[in-house]
Amino acid sequence: MKKLFAAAFLSLLSLTAMAEKADSLKQAALEYDNGDLDGVAGVRTFTGNVILTRGTLLVKAERAVVRETPEGYMSVTLTAANGKPATFRQKRDGGPNLWVEGQAERIEYDERSELVRLYSNAVVKELENERMTNQMTGPFISYDNRKEVVAVRNDASGESKVGGGRGTLILAPKRAPAGGTQ
């Protein structure tokens, strides 16, 4: 049982393999239908088919609120609408065709702490050559990029509650079938 738990835990860690580090040094471009910018408060609100690109990172949402600290750190809150989730897709370091993608009703990213939180109907997938290798779902998923630690909680508040939802981890085989190709 301990070996099974250890294997599942290690697979969970592999799901959170590092996003392409070079993306953090590239400029971000936003497309949107409407924008409201408050330079004094450092808050920018974009609505209507928001698309953000930064290197290999592609984010889509109905609404995005971007806050910037005086030190230049950004935090972004992405919100879904009309049953269409907020989504992201980003290349991962470690190979030519490795990706991570996810979706939720709300996604928050804090650049200073390098923390990503997905709220309500959260799904995170790891892809290799467009084939899903791991998938995690739950009411709440948090990923600490610095520590490479994932937390999945049974309530969209980020807390675990008695009678709350359940998470799922799907682990695809890592090796090819005997005697053939996949």
C-alpha positions as CSV (number, residue, x, y, z in Angstrom):
1,M,0.0,0.0,0.0
2,K,2.8,2.4,0.8
3,K,4.4,1.7,-2.6
4,L,1.1,2.4,-4.3
5,F,0.7,5.7,-2.5
6,A,4.3,6.7,-3.2
7,A,3.9,5.9,-6.9
8,A,0.6,7.9,-7.1
9,F,2.3,10.8,-5.3
10,L,5.3,10.8,-7.6
11,S,3.0,10.7,-10.6
12,L,1.2,13.7,-9.2
13,L,4.5,15.6,-9.0
14,S,5.3,14.7,-12.6
15,L,1.9,16.3,-13.6
16,T,3.3,19.6,-12.3
17,A,6.5,19.5,-14.3
18,M,7.9,23.0,-14.8
19,A,6.3,25.2,-17.4
20,E,8.7,26.7,-19.9
21,K,10.8,29.1,-17.8
22,A,11.7,31.3,-20.7
23,D,8.0,32.4,-20.9
24,S,8.4,34.5,-17.8
25,L,10.9,36.7,-19.5
26,K,8.7,37.4,-22.6
27,Q,6.2,40.2,-23.1
28,A,2.5,39.5,-22.6
29,A,0.0,40.4,-25.3
30,L,-3.8,40.7,-24.5
31,E,-6.7,40.8,-26.9
32,Y,-10.2,41.7,-25.6
33,D,-13.5,43.3,-26.4
34,N,-13.5,45.9,-23.6
35,G,-10.8,47.2,-21.2
36,D,-10.8,49.5,-18.2
37,L,-7.5,50.6,-16.9
38,D,-6.9,52.3,-13.5
39,G,-3.2,53.5,-13.4
40,V,-3.4,54.8,-9.9
41,A,-4.8,51.6,-8.4
42,G,-2.7,49.4,-10.8
43,V,-5.8,47.4,-11.8
44,R,-6.6,46.5,-15.4
45,T,-9.9,44.8,-16.2
46,F,-10.5,43.2,-19.6
47,T,-13.8,41.6,-20.7
48,G,-15.2,39.8,-23.7
49,N,-13.2,36.9,-25.3
50,V,-9.9,37.7,-23.5
51,I,-6.9,36.1,-25.0
52,L,-3.5,36.4,-23.3
53,T,-0.3,35.1,-24.9
54,R,3.2,35.1,-23.3
55,G,5.7,33.0,-25.1
56,T,4.2,29.5,-25.3
57,L,1.5,30.4,-22.7
58,L,-2.0,30.8,-24.1
59,V,-4.8,31.8,-21.8
60,K,-8.5,32.3,-22.7
61,A,-11.3,33.7,-20.4
62,E,-14.4,35.9,-20.5
63,R,-12.9,38.3,-18.0
64,A,-9.4,39.0,-16.7
65,V,-8.4,41.3,-13.9
66,V,-4.7,42.2,-13.8
67,R,-3.1,43.8,-10.8
68,E,0.4,45.1,-10.6
69,T,2.4,45.9,-7.5
70,P,4.7,48.9,-7.3
71,E,7.6,46.4,-7.6
72,G,6.2,45.2,-10.9
73,Y,4.8,41.8,-9.9
74,M,1.4,40.9,-11.5
75,S,-1.5,38.9,-10.3
76,V,-4.2,37.8,-12.7
77,T,-7.7,36.5,-12.0
78,L,-9.4,34.8,-15.0
79,T,-13.1,34.2,-14.9
80,A,-15.4,32.0,-17.0
81,A,-18.8,32.9,-18.3
82,N,-21.8,31.3,-20.1
83,G,-20.6,27.7,-19.2
84,K,-17.3,28.3,-21.0
85,P,-14.4,27.7,-18.6
86,A,-11.3,29.9,-18.3
87,T,-8.4,27.9,-19.9
88,F,-4.6,27.8,-20.2
89,R,-2.1,25.9,-22.3
90,Q,1.7,26.1,-21.9
91,K,4.7,24.2,-23.1
92,R,6.7,22.5,-20.4
93,D,10.5,22.2,-20.2
94,G,12.1,18.8,-20.7
95,G,11.2,17.9,-24.3
96,P,10.1,19.2,-27.7
97,N,6.4,18.4,-27.4
98,L,5.4,18.5,-23.7
99,W,2.5,20.6,-22.7
100,V,0.3,21.3,-19.6
101,E,-3.2,22.6,-20.0
102,G,-6.0,23.3,-17.6
103,Q,-9.4,24.8,-17.1
104,A,-11.7,26.0,-14.3
105,E,-14.4,28.5,-13.6
106,R,-11.8,30.8,-12.0
107,I,-8.0,30.7,-12.3
108,E,-5.8,32.9,-10.2
109,Y,-2.0,33.4,-10.7
110,D,0.3,35.3,-8.4
111,E,3.6,36.1,-10.1
112,R,5.4,37.0,-6.9
113,S,4.7,33.7,-5.1
114,E,4.4,31.7,-8.4
115,L,1.2,30.2,-7.2
116,V,-1.6,29.0,-9.5
117,R,-5.1,28.3,-8.1
118,L,-8.0,26.8,-10.1
119,Y,-11.4,27.1,-8.6
120,S,-14.6,25.1,-9.4
121,N,-14.5,22.2,-11.9
122,A,-10.7,22.3,-12.1
123,V,-8.9,20.1,-14.6
124,V,-5.2,20.0,-15.3
125,K,-3.7,17.7,-18.0
126,E,-0.2,16.8,-18.9
127,L,0.3,16.1,-22.6
128,E,3.1,14.5,-24.5
129,N,2.8,14.7,-28.3
130,E,-0.9,15.7,-27.8
131,R,-1.5,12.4,-25.9
132,M,-2.8,12.8,-22.3
133,T,-0.3,11.3,-19.9
134,N,-1.8,12.5,-16.7
135,Q,-5.0,14.3,-15.7
136,M,-6.1,15.6,-12.3
137,T,-9.6,16.9,-11.6
138,G,-11.2,18.4,-8.5
139,P,-13.2,21.2,-7.1
140,F,-10.0,23.1,-6.3
141,I,-6.4,22.6,-7.5
142,S,-3.4,24.7,-6.4
143,Y,0.1,24.5,-7.7
144,D,3.2,26.1,-6.1
145,N,5.6,26.4,-9.0
146,R,8.6,27.1,-6.7
147,K,8.1,24.1,-4.5
148,E,6.5,22.0,-7.2
149,V,3.7,21.1,-4.8
150,V,0.1,20.4,-5.8
151,A,-2.9,20.5,-3.4
152,V,-6.3,19.2,-4.4
153,R,-9.2,20.0,-2.1
154,N,-12.8,18.8,-2.2
155,D,-14.4,22.3,-2.1
156,A,-14.0,25.2,-4.5
157,S,-13.1,27.4,-1.6
158,G,-9.8,25.7,-1.4
159,E,-10.7,24.0,1.9
160,S,-11.5,20.3,2.5
161,K,-15.0,19.9,3.9
162,V,-16.9,16.9,5.1
163,G,-19.2,15.7,2.3
164,G,-17.4,17.9,-0.2
165,G,-16.6,16.8,-3.8
166,R,-14.0,14.3,-4.9
167,G,-10.9,14.5,-7.0
168,T,-9.6,12.2,-9.7
169,L,-6.1,11.4,-10.8
170,I,-5.7,9.5,-14.1
171,L,-2.3,8.1,-14.8
172,A,-1.7,6.9,-18.4
173,P,0.9,4.1,-18.9
174,K,4.4,5.4,-19.5
175,R,5.7,2.5,-21.5
176,A,4.7,1.3,-24.9
177,P,2.7,-2.0,-25.2
178,A,4.8,-5.1,-25.7
179,G,5.7,-5.8,-29.3
180,G,4.3,-2.7,-30.9
181,T,3.8,1.0,-31.1
182,Q,1.1,3.1,-29.4
